Amino acid sequence: MQFFQSIICLKGLDNRSRFSTIAFSSLFGFFLLANVFSDYFVLNVLILIVTCAMLTLSTIRRLHDAKLNSNWRYIPGVVFVVSGITILLLNNTSSFWLLLLPTLPCALLLTYPSKQRNNQYILGYLGPVDLSAFKDVHLATHNTSQRIEPILNGDTTDSSQHILETTPEAFSEGYEDGSIDNSVNQFDFGELVRIKFLQNKALQKGLLIIIVIIIISVVADKLFSKSPSNEADNQVTEDITKPLETISNTAFSSGDLQQPLNMPDNFDLYQTIHQGITVHWQADEVVNGPLWALATAKGDKSCQVIRFNKGKPIRTVSVDIENNIDYYANFSPLDSQELVKALAIRGNFSLCGYTFSLKGSQAALGKNKAYADLLD
């Protein structure tokens, strides 16, 4: 409980090590959890708020530790929130590059040295929250690993007892009157890096250009993935090979399918005799026959591609109906490996207006050798 209180403390001090640990944990934690729970926007917003709060509070303590102006105490947090919301709205893999933006002010803050002359930090923290229990555990572990030398004069005083102790009350008094903050005039590598950077205009411009390139690349990637059918629509007949034409123009029959594999969310996978992949599911009752055909570019437009929650979509060769409720979406053998990998790592997909979850799909694919070989 005391450790958690030190995380949300406003008056304490965080040295460089603690601040870097909290900042990295906040950014990486959001990156990891946002990928794991990519289908849950509200949950991701809550994760963003918690990690941003951790970063902002640690930033405030780091500013206290370095005796810096508090006007920019919210800059890392604000940049983090803006980047995080943008990432969640764009919802594509490349958008996570935007996490480099809040990393920059955090890195700048790390270049400032601590202004404390004493060395009473516990787990990188110095403040009104009492973390002495963690210090005692460390000392006990350290002392048990040391050899105890015989003492002739009877003095059994442990040298560790001479370490100056900073109590929460003492910190509060020192923090209020400023006596606890004493500048340490010595060479510091972080100071040197910051000074060199601020003096180098070319380096500053280069960094600004890199930031702009990252932002433009992320936005451009989203725009292109938003209309994935443009390129395919312009060259439908050019990209169709002879084997593909043969498959498209042959009357479909589910009897030709092999290697059936039941997937977790009420759909099945098959392989065709040409090593293509077929996705099967049951849905609304419709008339038997072709629902969509790439060879003629006619039919239900929602069946043109299979769309995943992330990554680029994959075009179908045809979608056919049997028994009025059995939908069979056929894909080119050229896309078999890419399709199976997407089914393994993505969160969900939509096809012909129906959406399917891919939770547990990787485990199901890995158990069938015919599909597991395509994951390599």
N, C-alpha and C positions, 0 to 999 in steps of 0.2 A: 504493500500500500504506500509506503514511504517513497519507494522508487517511482511509482506512478505520480505521486504528488510532485516529485522533482521534475517530471516531464511537463506538467502543466503549470509550473511555478513561473511567476512573472518577475519577481525581484532577484532571482538567483543569477548565477554566472555559469556559462558553459565555455569550457576551453575548446581549442581547435578540434581535438580528437572527438570529444562528445558531440560537438556540432556537426562534424563531418559524418559521424555515424548516424545521427538522427536524420540529417538531410538525405543521405544515401538511402536509408531505410524507408523514408517517406516516399521518395521518388520511385525506388525499385518496388516497394510494396504496392503502390498504385499501378505500376506497369504490370506486375504479376497478377494481381487480383482483377484488374480490368480485363485481362485476357482470359482468366479462368471463368469470370462471370460476365462474359461479353454480351450475353443475351438479356441481361438485367440492368437496364439503364438506371433506374431509381437506386438500386443497390450500389452501383458504381458511383453515383453522385454522393451517396453517404460515405463511401470509401474515400472519395476525393476530399470531402469536408474534413474527415478525421485526419488524414495524412497532411492536409494543408495546415490544419490547426497545430499539429506537432511541429511542422517546419517553422511556422510563424513564431510560436512561443520560444523555440530554440534560437531563432534569429534574434529575438529581443534579448535573451540572456547572453548571446554572443556579443551583441552591441554593448551591453553593460560590461562584459568582460574586457572588451577592447577599448572602452571609454569612447565610443563613437557616437556621432549625432544620431538621434533616434528617428529622424525624419524619414529615413528609408527602411524602417523596421518592417513595413508591410510589403515591400517590393518583391522579395522572393515568393511570398505567399500569393500575392495578386497575380504574378506571372504564372505561378503554378496552377492557380484556379482557371485562368484564361486558357492556358495550354490544355489542362485536363478536360474542360468542357468542350473545347474544340475537338479533342481526340474522341470523346464520347459521341459527339454529333457526327463527325466524319465516319467513324466506325470502320476504319481500314488500317491495315498493319503499318503502312508507312507513316501514319499520323503520329505514331509514338516517338518519332524523331523530334517532335515538338517539346519533349521533356528536356531536351538540351537547353531550352530557353531559361527555365528556372535554375538550371545547373550553373549558369554563368554568374548570376549575382551571389550564389552560394560560394562559388569558387573565389570570387573577389573578396567576400567576407573572411574567407580562410587565410587570406594574405596578411590580415592584421594580427599582430601578436597580442598575447594577453598582457594586461598592465598590472598584474598582481605580483608582488614581490614574494609573498609566501607561497608555500606549496601544499596547501591544505585541501586540494580538490579530492573528492571521493567519487570515483567513476566519472571523472571529468567535470563534476558539479561542485559549486561552492555557493551556499545560500542558506536561507532560513529553514529549509527542510532538513531534518536530521537523518543523514545516511551513515551514521557512525557504525551501525550494525554491519554494513557491508565492509567497512574498514576493519572492524574487529575480526571478521571472518578471514579477510586477507592476511592480517597479521598473524592469526593463529595458524593458518596454513603455512605461512612463511617461516614462523618460528619452529614448528614441528619438523621442518625439513633441514634445520640447521643443527650442527653439532654443539652441544652444551659443554663449554670449557669449565674446568674447576676454578673456583675463586678462593684465593688464600686469605684475603682481608675480610671476608664475610659480607662483602657488599653484594647483595643479590638484586640490586636495582637493574631492571631490564632497560637497555638503551632505548627501546622503543617507547618507553614511558616519557622520554624527554621530548618527544615530538609535540610541537605546539598544537593545541586543539582549538578549532574555531567552532564555537557553539552557535546554534541558531540565534540566540539573543545577542551574542557578540557580533555576528554578521549584520543583524538588523541595525545595530548602533553604528557600525562602521560604514554600512551602505548609506545610511541617512546623512552622516556628516562627511562622507567622502574619504575618511582616513584609511579605509581598507584598500583604496586604489592608489598604488604607487607606481609610477612609470619605471620601466626597466630599460636603461639605455645600453643596448648591445646590438650587435649585428644580427639581423634576422633575414633568412632567405626569402620568406614570403614578402617582406617589405621590399626587397630588391626586385622581385618579380613584378610587383605592382608598379613600382616607380618606373622600371624599364618599359612596361606596357603603356603607362600613361604618357611617357615621353616619345613613344614610337607611333606617330600618326599613321604610317603605312600599315602597321600591324592592326591598329584599331579599325581602319577601313576594310582590311581583309576580313576581320572577324564580322563586321557588319554585312559584308557581301555574302559570307557563308550563311549567316542567319537568314538573309533575304532569299538565298537559293533554297534553303531548307523549307521555308514557308511556301514559296512558289511551287516547289516540287510536290509537297504534300497536297496542296490545293489542286494542282494539275492532275495528280494521280487520282484524286477523288472524282474530278470532272470526267476523266476518261473512263473510269470504272462505272460512272453513273449512266453512261450511254454505251454499253459494251457492244451493242449490235450494229453500231455505225459502220465499223470496218467490215464486218461480215456481210452487211446488207449491200455494200458496194462491190463485193466480189464473191457472190454466192456460187456462181458457176465456175469461176476461175480456180477455186480452192478444192473442188470436188474431184477426186481421183477416180480412175476407172473402177476399182473395187468398190468404192463408195457408191457409185452410180448403180452398180449391180445390186448392192444391198438395198438401196432405196427403192428401186423399181421392182424388186421381188415381193410377191405377196407375202405379208407377214403371217407367221404361224408360231404360236407359243410352243408347239411340239419340237421346234428346232433348238430350243434353249437348253442349256446345260449348266452344271455347277450351281444349283439353287442355294441361296444363302438368306435366311431370315434375319432381318435387321430389327433393332429394338423398337422403332417407332412405326410399326405396321406397314413396312414396305419390304420388298425382297430384291435381291440382286441375282442376275443370271449372266452367263457368258454365252455369246453366240458362236456359231461354227467358224466364224471369221475372227474370233478373239475380241469381238466388241463387247461392250457392257450394256445390259438392259436393266432398267429400273421398273419394277412392277408394284402397283398398289391398287386397291379397290376404292372406288369413290362413287359419285353420283351416276345414276343410270342414264346412259346415252345410247345412241344408235351405234351398232358395230361398224367397224371399218377404220380407215385412216383419219386421225384427228389433226395431224400435222405432217407434212412431208417436205423435207429440204429440197428434194429434186424439183418440185413444182413451186415451192415457196408459197403454198396455199394451205389454209387451215387456221386453227386456233393460234393466234400470235403469242399467247401466253406460254405456248409449248415450244417456242423457238430455242430457248436456252434454259439450262438449269442454273439457278442463281444461288450462290452461297452467301452467308452473312459477311464473309470477308473473302478477298481474292476475286479473280476474274471468273465470269460465267463460262460455261462450256456449251456449245451448240449441239442440239439434238439432230440426228439423222431423220428420225420419224417418230411419231407417237400414234399407236394403234389401240383400238378398243376391241375386246372380245367379251363374250357373255354379258354384254351391255354394262358391266361394272368393272371389268378388269382392264386397267390402263397399263400399256407397255411402252416405255420411252427408250428408244434405241440410240446408242452412241457409236461413233466411229471407232474402229480399232486404234486409230491414231491417237485418240484421247483416253484410252483405257487406263493407262498408268496415272495420268494427271487426275482423272476423275476419281479413281480409287483413293489416291492420296488426299484429295479434297474431302471425300467422304469420311476419311479417318481423322482429319485434324480440324475441320470446321465445326461450327456450333449448330448450324441448321441449313436447310436449303429449301427453295420453293420451285415448283414446276407445275405448269398448267393451272396455276391459281391455288395450288395446295402447298402447305408448308409442313416440313417434317423435321423433327429434332434429330440431331446426330449424337446425342449423349450415349456413350457406350459403344459407338460404332467401331472405334479403333480395336477394341477387344474382340468384337465379333469378326472383323475382317482378319485379325491376326490368327484366329483359330482355324481358318480355312486356307489351305496351302495355295489354292488356285488364285486367291486374292492377296494373300500375304506376300507372295512373290512379287506382286506389283507395287508393294510398299517399299521395296529395297531401292 
